[in-house]
């Protein structure tokens, strides 16, 4: 049967639940695991997964968002929602996978399964480009390749699809069998077997064996001997095996690769003859992924000429949404290289996450190759836009224009991108968040350039997925019930303000903390509604603190009395700072009697939390003092609690303490620079992801004669001569003068190059002798390879300073997958 027509009774029959509370026979069209990402509430089934966060805790949110169909494993929730259908099962994830497997078995289409360590998503997307003209393809959205992502993808197979392309990713043993049972590929592709996720396996051989389980019943297996670790061909899966290789004899034996004007010409031997193709990319990873696609086309029976013609037309796959500043105080979400229903839903969720502007606008092109009629497709999109509360639609293309009557919101339509460009002066964009979502052929990058704010060539890229991953890393270390306060002071450690706060609010942290009142006001104006603590409240800012519902940190009796005198409300939340050894701010033990007497005399304020600040939680040398601080804090907090006769939140743990001192978590922890990928208490930041990348470009390249000097004060010297590149970053951008004269290093084309001479205000010079570089080439100041910690060591400071010193004139661009 087509999955469009599964009723809740059908699903109960498939899952055989422990208990089934049925209120109606809903038709289920969507499977949902996140209460915030609901497209079709009436036709959605919510799975309360248990993992780092228990999905049962979000049943109320899902119910509030209109869902009335639930799969749970905690019987206490069975009767909490009287008008809902509820299936009680022993394992929610297993039930999700069982349902996907059942749906797969109802459809007998050809399926390509892809696994490996690197390149899975790109190969999948390129195969979609190469094969979409002949097949109605269902494929994994983005990189949905996990134990959860695969069943959500496979569920979407219906009777109209003629080809499926699904990727499978694993991080440890005994994971692939369940993915294989759901995907059931008839064609298998093994990509690069790199080091990713190697920590989950005892050896590369164990990882390979586990990955190959995906292809146990495959009719065709496509692989490179380089990645099968010498395994005999007869031991490999697949009734038919097709090999490609850069090093040895194979069905597709690569003879040579020649770079030509940013592309790569490849010659190979196939069936005894030499054949050729042109891959329209220059980087090594793209060339290898292109060869895998070449091998796949040939293995599927396409002629070398057909394969070459298609490969030459491949376009780059953008896997990330890009958030950047736009004209007239707008924010732009740039997803201008792809358009399909799955990725549109993901992009609209990201649009919904943005609260900094009152208006949400979508610029959308025609969507192709869906297998649906225009009426069905655009009715579905119209319902999606209504559900996601989009305020304005600008449609580009003849099909969406012809469907204009289906959309019930502010609309404008154009037959082509050129028509939009010509009408741009008459279109008005102001104080709105604009999602640009276009199929590749519409060249929506032209639209993005028109509405994006022109940026300085030095840019800091902020990976919001990495930041969310770091949040989850620490959340997984917390004991049940422990709250999270995220530190977003100092422009979120230089990474942004509302962009970071929106993400943290979306991921349900409990508190935000800022240094000064104006930072909190900016967040409130950007739509942040969660509690915000102000760490340095000035009496002159009390009016603004109350007006914007901010919560002041109180660290001495003087500021407490001033606030009490000012405020007219009752039980206004405040946070008491206790000094347990930092000796910077805070009440000490002799102050507590007078503090409690002052609080007892008023009902104007109520203590929301009591906290202190650890001095050296990241260093083993200070562990005894950390224990002393925690003990002293709990003693003082107990005195305050008895004096107030009510409960409040207690917190002392900072980023490093979460990992190194779990007994100090108390009621809440404060995560600071750990969110941005740095924790001095973790060896080599293990488990954390790099969030920020600072890039610039080369302005000019010069040849320097022996003993000529470079820069101010003639400090730069190349005794034997050489080549320098001037790059667009200086101390006004936050690149300290201390990096001058060879102390600092930057990355160009993967090579580390030193500075030459002193650092100027807006630029600096690098020694690029022996490198083939030119004006406009990208230069990396810091990333996951050349880390902020490394830069800090170079000039004898700490990562905090490197990150927070990046000037506000350096534009931040935010990426979200």
C-alpha positions, 0 to 999 in steps of 0.5 A, spaced: 500 500 500 502 507 498 504 510 505 499 516 504 494 511 506 496 508 512 491 509 518 493 509 525 489 502 525 494 500 520 500 502 524 498 499 530 497 492 526 504 493 524 507 495 530 503 490 535 503 495 541 503 493 548 497 498 548 493 502 543 488 508 545 484 509 539 480 516 539 479 516 531 482 512 525 487 518 523 491 517 516 498 518 517 502 522 512 508 524 516 513 521 522 515 526 527 521 526 532 521 534 534 515 537 536 518 544 533 518 541 526 511 539 524 508 540 517 502 537 517 499 536 524 493 532 523 497 527 519 503 526 523 505 521 528 510 523 533 515 518 536 517 520 543 524 517 542 529 517 548 536 519 548 540 525 550 533 528 551 527 524 553 522 525 547 516 524 552 518 531 555 516 534 549 509 530 548 505 537 551 509 541 546 507 536 540 500 536 543 500 544 543 502 544 536 496 540 534 499 533 534 494 528 536 498 521 534 503 519 539 508 513 540 510 512 547 514 507 551 512 510 558 505 508 560 504 514 565 503 518 559 498 513 556 491 517 558 494 524 559 491 526 552 484 524 552 483 526 544 489 523 542 491 516 539 496 513 543 501 507 541 505 504 547 511 500 545 517 497 549 522 501 544 520 507 540 526 507 536 525 500 534 518 501 532 520 507 528 525 503 524 520 497 524 515 502 520 520 504 515 522 497 514 514 495 513 513 501 508 520 499 504 517 492 503 511 495 500 515 498 494 519 494 489 523 500 486 530 500 485 534 502 491 542 505 491 545 504 498 551 508 499 556 508 505 563 510 507 566 515 511 567 521 507 563 523 501 556 519 502 552 525 501 555 529 495 555 522 491 548 521 493 546 528 491 550 528 484 547 521 483 540 525 483 542 530 479 545 525 474 539 520 474 533 525 475 531 525 468 529 518 467 527 516 474 522 519 479 527 519 485 526 519 493 533 520 497 535 522 504 534 529 505 541 533 507 545 527 511 539 523 514 543 517 515 543 515 522 539 510 526 533 515 526 535 519 519 534 513 515 527 511 517 524 518 516 527 518 509 525 511 507 518 512 510 517 517 504 517 512 499 511 511 495 508 508 489 510 513 484 517 513 486 522 509 481 528 509 484 531 510 491 538 513 493 539 513 501 545 513 505 547 510 511 552 512 516 554 508 523 559 510 528 560 503 532 559 496 531 552 492 530 549 499 527 548 497 520 544 491 520 538 495 522 539 500 517 540 495 511 533 492 513 530 498 512 534 501 506 534 494 502 539 496 497 539 493 490 545 497 488 551 498 493 556 504 493 562 504 498 565 511 498 572 513 501 573 509 508 577 515 511 578 516 519 571 519 521 568 515 526 574 511 527 573 511 535 567 506 535 571 501 532 577 497 534 580 497 527 579 499 520 577 492 518 572 492 523 569 498 520 569 495 513 566 489 515 560 493 519 559 497 513 559 492 508 553 489 511 549 494 508 550 490 501 549 483 503 543 482 498 545 487 493 545 485 486 551 490 484 556 493 488 561 499 486 567 500 490 575 501 490 580 496 492 583 501 495 578 502 501 576 494 501 583 493 505 585 487 501 579 483 502 578 478 496 574 480 491 569 473 492 568 475 499 565 482 497 558 483 497 554 483 490 552 478 485 556 483 480 562 487 482 564 493 479 571 496 481 574 503 480 581 505 482 587 510 481 592 505 483 591 498 480 587 494 475 580 495 475 573 495 471 574 503 471 582 504 471 584 511 472 590 513 467 591 520 469 587 526 472 589 533 469 587 540 472 584 544 466 582 551 468 578 549 475 576 543 472 579 536 472 580 532 465 580 524 467 582 519 462 581 511 464 581 504 461 574 501 461 572 494 457 579 494 454 578 502 451 580 508 453 575 513 455 574 520 458 570 525 462 571 532 465 569 533 472 567 541 473 571 541 480 578 542 482 578 539 489 581 532 490 575 530 494 570 532 488 574 529 483 574 522 487 566 523 488 565 524 481 569 518 479 565 514 484 559 517 480 562 515 473 563 508 475 556 508 477 553 510 471 558 505 467 556 500 472 548 501 470 549 501 463 550 508 461 555 509 455 562 512 456 559 518 452 552 519 456 556 519 462 561 524 460 556 528 457 552 528 464 558 529 469 560 535 465 554 538 467 554 537 475 553 543 479 556 544 486 552 541 492 550 546 498 549 542 504 548 548 508 543 554 509 547 561 510 545 566 514 547 573 513 546 580 513 541 584 508 539 590 505 535 595 510 536 591 516 534 584 513 536 578 515 538 573 509 537 565 509 541 563 502 539 556 500 539 558 493 542 552 490 537 547 491 529 546 491 525 540 493 520 539 498 524 536 504 529 541 503 524 546 503 521 544 510 528 544 513 529 551 511 523 553 513 524 551 520 530 555 520 526 561 518 522 560 523 527 559 528 529 567 527 525 572 531 529 578 530 524 581 525 517 581 525 516 579 518 518 572 514 519 572 507 520 566 502 523 567 495 521 560 491 523 558 484 519 552 481 520 545 484 522 540 479 522 532 478 517 531 484 513 526 480 506 530 483 502 535 479 503 542 479 496 543 483 498 537 488 505 540 489 503 547 490 497 546 494 502 542 499 507 548 499 501 553 500 499 549 506 506 548 509 507 556 508 501 557 512 503 552 517 510 555 518 507 562 518 510 565 512 508 572 511 510 573 504 511 569 498 515 571 492 514 566 486 519 565 480 518 561 475 512 559 470 509 553 474 509 557 481 506 563 477 500 559 474 499 556 481 498 563 484 491 562 486 493 557 491 497 561 496 493 565 501 498 570 503 502 577 501 504 574 494 508 577 488 510 572 482 515 573 476 516 568 470 523 568 471 529 570 475 531 576 470 524 579 471 525 579 478 532 582 477 529 588 473 523 589 477 528 589 484 528 597 484 520 597 485 520 591 490 521 593 498 525 589 503 525 592 510 526 589 517 524 582 515 527 575 514 528 573 507 529 565 505 532 565 498 530 558 496 531 556 488 533 550 483 539 551 480 537 553 473 534 559 476 541 562 478 538 565 485 545 567 487 543 573 482 537 575 487 542 573 493 547 578 491 541 584 490 539 583 497 545 581 501 549 587 505 556 588 501 561 585 506 568 586 508 572 580 505 574 578 512 569 574 514 567 569 520 563 563 518 559 560 524 557 553 524 550 553 528 550 545 527 557 545 531 554 550 536 548 545 537 552 539 537 557 542 543 550 544 547 548 537 546 555 534 548 555 538 555 547 536 555 549 529 555 554 530 561 548 533 566 545 529 571 537 529 570 533 535 572 540 540 571 538 546 568 543 550 563 545 557 563 548 559 556 553 565 556 552 570 551 556 576 553 561 579 549 557 578 543 557 571 544 564 570 545 565 574 538 560 569 535 554 573 534 548 576 538 541 574 536 543 569 531 546 565 537 541 566 542 535 564 537 539 557 536 539 556 544 532 558 545 530 553 539 534 548 543 531 550 550 536 552 554 533 555 561 537 561 561 541 566 558 547 571 561 549 577 558 554 582 561 551 588 560 544 591 560 544 593 553 546 586 550 540 584 554 535 589 550 538 587 544 536 580 545 529 582 547 528 586 541 530 581 537 525 576 539 528 572 545 523 571 550 527 566 555 530 569 562 536 573 561 541 574 567 545 581 567 551 580 570 553 587 571 547 591 572 548 599 573 543 603 577 542 607 571 540 601 567 535 599 572 529 602 568 531 598 562 532 592 566 525 592 568 522 595 562 525 589 558 524 584 563 531 582 565 534 579 571 540 583 575 545 579 578 546 582 585 553 582 588 553 587 594 548 590 599 549 597 595 546 595 589 541 590 592 538 596 596 538 601 590 534 596 586 529 595 592 529 602 592 527 603 585 523 597 583 515 598 584 513 590 582 513 584 587 517 578 587 522 581 581 527 575 580 534 577 582 540 573 582 545 573 588 553 572 587 557 569 592 564 570 593 567 563 594 575 565 592 575 569 586 575 575 590 572 579 584 565 580 585 560 577 590 557 577 597 562 573 603 560 569 609 560 575 614 555 579 609 549 574 609 546 576 616 545 583 613 543 580 606 538 576 609 535 582 613 535 586 607 531 581 603 526 579 609 524 587 609 521 587 602 517 583 598 519 587 591 525 582 590 525 574 590 531 570 589 531 566 583 538 563 583 544 563 588 551 562 584 559 563 585 564 562 580 570 557 580 577 559 579 581 553 576 576 548 574 580 546 568 586 544 572 588 538 576 593 543 580 586 546 583 582 541 584 582 541 591 581 548 591 575 547 587 572 542 592 573 547 597 569 552 593 564 548 592 563 546 599 563 553 601 558 555 596 553 550 598 554 552 606 553 559 604 547 557 599 544 553 605 544 559 610 541 563 605 535 558 603 534 557 611 533 565 611 529 566 605 525 559 607 524 558 599 528 554 594 532 557 589 536 555 583 544 553 585 549 554 580 557 554 580 559 549 575 562 553 568 564 549 562 570 545 564 567 543 571 561 540 567 566 535 565 571 535 570 567 536 576 560 532 575 558 533 583 558 540 582 553 540 577 547 542 583 541 545 580 544 549 573 550 549 570 553 555 566 556 553 559 561 559 556 566 558 551 565 550 551 559 552 546 564 555 541 568 549 541 574 550 547 574 547 553 581 547 557 579 541 561 578 537 555 584 534 552 585 537 545 577 539 546 575 532 544 568 531 543 567 538 541 566 541 534 569 547 531 564 553 531 568 559 528 572 559 522 575 566 520 577 567 513 580 573 509 583 574 502 589 576 498 589 583 496 596 583 492 602 579 491 609 582 490 616 579 489 621 581 494 628 582 492 634 580 497 634 584 503 628 589 501 624 590 507 617 589 508 612 594 512 612 599 517 619 600 521 622 596 515 621 590 520 620 585 515 626 582 511 627 576 506 634 576 506 634 571 500 628 575 497 621 571 495 614 573 495 609 576 499 601 576 499 598 582 502 591 580 506 585 584 508 586 583 515 589 587 521 589 589 528 582 593 527 579 587 525 582 583 531 588 580 529 593 583 534 600 586 532 603 581 537 602 576 531 607 580 526 614 578 524 613 571 523 610 570 530 603 568 527 601 563 521 595 563 516 593 557 512 593 558 504 591 552 500 593 547 506 600 550 507 602 554 513 605 561 512 608 566 516 607 573 517 612 578 515 613 585 518 608 588 523 601 587 523 598 594 520 591 596 521 587 593 516 592 588 513 598 584 513 603 581 509 605 573 509 611 570 506 608 565 500 615 564 497 614 558 493 606 557 493 602 558 487 597 564 489 594 570 486 589 576 488 582 573 491 585 567 494 582 565 500 586 565 506 584 562 513 586 565 519 583 560 524 579 554 523 579 546 526 586 545 523 589 552 525 585 553 532 584 559 536 588 555 541 594 555 537 593 562 535 593 563 543 599 560 544 603 564 539 602 570 542 601 568 550 594 569 551 588 565 552 582 562 546 577 567 549 581 573 547 582 571 540 575 569 539 572 576 543 577 580 539 575 579 532 572 586 530 564 587 529 566 590 522 568 583 520 562 580 518 559 574 521 556 569 516 552 563 519 551 556 516 546 551 518 545 544 515 
